[in-house]
């Protein structure tokens, strides 16, 4: 299991990436994170919605109510133009971090 403090700083990028692929609602995002990580990382609902609020305040995402489905309307999230630019910057930074960490960690495993 991945320690939550290790990945916490990357949650914005993870969620933006999923929303970049397609508009999604909260439970769908949480489920997708679990599936893609083979359940090694699971995001708590409270954490997820705190990230949504932060991303909306920064105008990186917007939300809207979808059509009535399975008994109620879901709040969907979509990435903004500013969010796409931020995601690109974050991806570039991640590549640099990964390259630097590989310099120091290669050969240990």
Protein Blocks (a to p, Z undefined) as FASTA:
>chain_A
ZZfklmmmmmmmmmmmmmmmpccdfklmmmmmmmmnnomaccdfklmmmmmmmmmmnopa
ccdddddeehiacddddddfklmmmmmmmmmmmmmmmmmmmmmmgokZZ
